[in-house]
Amino acid sequence: MRRGKLLVLPAMGWLGLFFALPLLIVVVVSFASRTAYGQVVFQWNLDNYLRFLEPLYLKIFAFTLGTAFVTTLWTFAMGYPVAYTIAMILPKKWQQAGIILVMIPFWINFLIRSYSWVIILRAQGLVNTFLLHFGFIEKPLGLLYNNTAVLLGMVYGLLPFMVLPIYVSLEQMDKRLLEAASDLGASPFTAFRKITLPLTLPGVAAGFILVFISSLGMFVVPDIMGGAKSSLMGNVIQNQFLAARDWPFGSALSIILALLSLVMIILYYKALEAQKGGKQHEEKLA
């Protein structure tokens, strides 16, 4: 037991030094003030958190929540069929290849992938060039620097975070339940609705949390594909640290997003515990 604790010490020290300590610094700075020249002054107050309640920032926060929610729904609508195809339809020998194809985007820097969409969607990009060449349009379409482009980039970048948890749930599911349902006369759709989908809800919930939390703090895609017309909370935080030099307010916004993410994770684990408790109760009754 003592040896096990000693083996954990390097990892705990690494996390404490590069995660807990920076987070503590951000918390401390969020209660500070700044001078006219951007210097942090440790005069403790709640002004930075109260500033978040201004209509401008509440509007941006609401837009961020809406964008994150829509992104999550789109990734679910696209990711569940992909995960189902890999886990339930592909032969066993091809499933690993399917997972590798899903993970290939992770092998390329996210910034490079975002800029590749600019090449595809810009006025002289691949899509507009193709449509103009074959006479489908007379002038280039405005496919870039709008909210739709931001949504497209975020769905593309975060789709694997939805596919992988759902795939794990499908892979761990007892396939004999589907065979039993078929023997009892259930249609494939009924078996999916009453067996497959409920049993994979933990994976779906994990995918929802991963995508939603990642969407909340996203600033690369709105910066590159949204331009000045699309701004999320991540962009506001980036601007406070780099352009406005208002580190206390940027820290306060970061802590607010972190707390929201923490609440979602806690709710997820509570739901898992409730589901396990319900299953144990059903087993006792049986």
C-alpha positions in Angstrom: 0.0 0.0 0.0 2.8 2.4 0.9 4.6 1.6 -2.4 1.4 2.4 -4.3 1.2 5.8 -2.6 4.8 6.5 -3.5 4.2 5.7 -7.1 1.3 8.2 -7.2 3.4 11.0 -5.7 5.1 12.2 -9.0 1.7 12.4 -10.8 0.1 14.3 -7.9 3.1 16.6 -7.7 2.9 17.3 -11.4 -0.9 18.0 -11.2 -0.4 20.2 -8.1 2.4 22.3 -9.8 0.9 22.7 -13.2 -2.9 22.5 -12.6 -3.8 23.3 -9.0 -1.3 26.1 -8.4 -2.2 28.0 -11.7 -5.9 27.6 -10.9 -5.3 29.0 -7.4 -3.5 32.0 -8.9 -6.4 32.6 -11.3 -8.8 32.5 -8.3 -6.7 35.0 -6.4 -6.3 37.4 -9.3 -10.1 37.3 -10.0 -10.7 39.1 -6.7 -8.0 41.8 -7.5 -8.2 45.1 -9.4 -6.1 46.7 -12.1 -4.6 50.1 -12.7 -5.2 52.1 -15.9 -2.0 50.6 -17.3 -3.1 47.0 -16.7 -1.1 46.3 -13.6 -2.8 43.9 -11.1 -3.5 45.5 -7.7 -4.5 43.1 -4.9 -7.4 45.2 -3.5 -9.9 42.5 -2.8 -13.4 43.0 -4.2 -16.2 41.4 -6.1 -16.3 44.0 -8.9 -15.1 41.6 -11.6 -17.8 39.0 -10.8 -20.5 41.8 -10.6 -19.2 43.1 -14.0 -20.2 39.8 -15.5 -23.8 40.7 -14.8 -23.7 43.6 -17.3 -26.1 43.1 -20.2 -23.3 42.9 -22.8 -21.5 40.0 -21.1 -24.8 38.2 -20.2 -25.7 38.4 -23.9 -22.4 36.9 -24.9 -22.7 34.2 -22.2 -26.2 33.3 -23.4 -25.0 33.1 -27.0 -22.1 30.9 -25.9 -24.5 28.6 -24.0 -26.8 28.4 -27.1 -23.9 27.7 -29.5 -22.5 25.0 -27.1 -25.9 23.4 -26.9 -26.5 23.4 -30.6 -22.9 22.1 -31.2 -23.6 19.3 -28.7 -26.9 18.3 -30.4 -25.2 18.2 -33.9 -22.3 16.1 -32.6 -24.8 13.7 -31.1 -26.9 13.5 -34.2 -23.8 12.8 -36.3 -21.7 10.9 -33.7 -24.2 8.3 -32.5 -24.7 6.7 -36.0 -20.9 6.7 -36.5 -20.3 5.0 -33.2 -23.2 2.5 -33.8 -21.9 1.6 -37.2 -18.4 0.9 -35.9 -19.5 -1.1 -32.8 -22.6 -2.9 -34.1 -22.4 -3.2 -37.9 -18.7 -3.4 -38.9 -17.0 -6.8 -38.6 -14.8 -7.2 -35.6 -11.6 -7.0 -37.7 -12.6 -3.6 -39.1 -13.7 -1.9 -35.8 -10.2 -0.9 -34.9 -9.7 0.7 -38.3 -13.0 2.6 -37.8 -11.8 4.0 -34.4 -8.5 5.0 -35.9 -10.3 6.9 -38.7 -12.3 8.8 -36.0 -9.1 9.6 -34.1 -7.0 10.7 -37.1 -8.0 14.4 -36.7 -6.3 14.3 -33.2 -3.0 13.7 -35.0 -3.2 17.1 -36.7 -2.9 20.4 -34.8 -6.3 21.9 -34.1 -5.2 25.3 -35.4 -4.1 23.8 -38.7 -7.4 22.0 -39.1 -9.3 25.2 -38.4 -7.3 27.1 -41.1 -8.0 24.3 -43.5 -11.7 25.2 -43.3 -10.8 28.7 -44.2 -9.2 27.4 -47.4 -12.3 25.4 -48.1 -15.0 28.0 -47.3 -13.4 31.4 -48.3 -14.6 33.3 -51.4 -11.8 31.8 -53.5 -11.9 28.5 -51.7 -12.7 25.0 -52.9 -16.5 25.2 -52.5 -17.0 28.5 -54.2 -14.5 27.7 -56.9 -16.4 24.4 -57.7 -19.8 26.0 -57.7 -18.7 28.9 -59.9 -16.9 26.6 -62.3 -19.9 24.5 -63.0 -22.3 27.5 -63.1 -24.3 26.7 -59.9 -23.8 30.3 -58.6 -22.9 33.6 -60.2 -20.9 35.1 -57.3 -19.1 33.6 -54.3 -21.3 32.6 -51.4 -20.6 34.1 -47.9 -19.7 30.8 -46.3 -17.1 32.1 -43.9 -17.0 34.6 -41.0 -20.5 34.0 -39.7 -22.1 31.9 -36.9 -22.8 29.0 -39.3 -19.1 28.7 -40.1 -18.3 28.7 -36.4 -20.8 26.0 -35.7 -19.4 23.9 -38.6 -15.9 24.2 -37.3 -16.8 23.4 -33.7 -18.9 20.3 -34.7 -16.0 19.1 -36.9 -13.4 19.6 -34.1 -15.4 18.1 -31.3 -17.1 15.2 -33.0 -14.6 12.6 -31.8 -15.4 13.5 -28.2 -19.0 12.3 -28.8 -18.2 9.3 -30.9 -15.6 7.6 -28.5 -17.7 7.5 -25.3 -20.8 6.2 -27.2 -18.6 3.6 -28.9 -17.3 2.4 -25.5 -20.9 2.1 -24.2 -22.0 0.1 -27.3 -19.0 -2.1 -27.1 -19.6 -3.0 -23.5 -23.3 -3.7 -24.0 -24.5 -7.3 -23.7 -25.5 -8.2 -27.3 -27.5 -11.1 -26.1 -30.2 -8.7 -25.0 -30.8 -7.8 -28.6 -31.0 -11.4 -29.6 -33.5 -12.1 -26.9 -35.6 -9.1 -28.0 -35.5 -10.4 -31.6 -36.6 -13.8 -30.5 -39.5 -12.3 -28.6 -40.7 -10.5 -31.7 -39.4 -7.0 -31.2 -38.6 -5.0 -34.3 -35.0 -3.6 -34.8 -36.3 -0.1 -34.0 -38.1 -1.2 -30.9 -35.0 -3.1 -29.7 -32.9 0.0 -30.3 -35.4 2.3 -28.5 -35.9 0.1 -25.4 -32.5 -1.6 -25.1 -29.6 -0.1 -27.0 -30.4 3.6 -26.4 -31.1 3.3 -22.6 -28.0 1.2 -22.1 -25.8 3.6 -23.9 -27.1 6.7 -22.1 -24.0 6.9 -19.8 -21.8 7.2 -22.9 -24.2 9.7 -24.4 -24.1 11.8 -21.2 -20.3 11.6 -21.1 -20.1 12.8 -24.8 -22.6 15.6 -24.0 -20.4 16.9 -21.2 -17.1 16.6 -23.1 -18.5 18.5 -26.1 -20.5 21.1 -24.1 -17.6 22.0 -21.8 -15.1 22.1 -24.7 -17.6 24.4 -26.6 -17.9 26.8 -23.7 -14.2 27.6 -23.6 -13.7 27.5 -27.4 -11.9 30.6 -28.9 -9.8 29.3 -31.8 -12.7 28.5 -34.1 -14.7 31.7 -33.5 -11.5 33.7 -34.0 -10.5 32.1 -37.3 -13.9 31.2 -38.8 -16.2 33.7 -37.2 -14.2 36.9 -37.5 -15.6 40.0 -35.8 -19.2 38.8 -36.2 -19.0 35.9 -33.8 -17.7 36.2 -30.2 -17.9 33.6 -27.5 -16.9 33.7 -23.9 -13.6 32.2 -24.8 -12.9 35.1 -27.1 -13.8 37.6 -24.4 -11.4 35.9 -21.9 -8.6 35.8 -24.5 -9.2 39.5 -25.2 -9.1 40.4 -21.5 -5.7 38.7 -21.0 -4.0 39.7 -24.3 -5.6 42.9 -25.6 -7.4 44.7 -22.8 -4.8 43.7 -20.2 -7.6 43.2 -17.6 -6.3 40.0 -16.0 -8.7 40.2 -13.0 -11.8 40.3 -15.1 -10.5 37.6 -17.4 -9.7 35.5 -14.4 -13.3 36.0 -13.0 -14.8 34.9 -16.3 -12.5 31.9 -16.4 -13.6 30.9 -12.9 -17.3 31.3 -13.8 -16.9 28.9 -16.8 -14.9 26.5 -14.6 -17.6 26.4 -12.0 -20.3 25.8 -14.6 -18.2 22.9 -16.0 -17.8 21.6 -12.4 -21.5 21.7 -11.8 -22.2 19.7 -15.0 -19.6 17.0 -14.0 -21.2 16.7 -10.6 -24.6 16.3 -12.1 -23.3 13.7 -14.5 -21.9 11.6 -11.6 -25.1 12.0 -9.6 -27.1 10.7 -12.5 -24.7 7.7 -12.8 -25.1 7.0 -9.1 -28.9 7.2 -9.4 -28.9 4.9 -12.4 -26.7 2.3 -10.6 -28.9 2.6 -7.5 -32.0 2.0 -9.7 -30.5 -1.1 -11.3 -29.5 -2.5 -7.9 -33.0 -1.9 -6.6 -34.5 -3.7 -9.6 -32.1 -6.7 -9.1 -33.2 -7.0 -5.5 -36.8 -7.0 -6.5 -36.2 -9.6 -9.1 
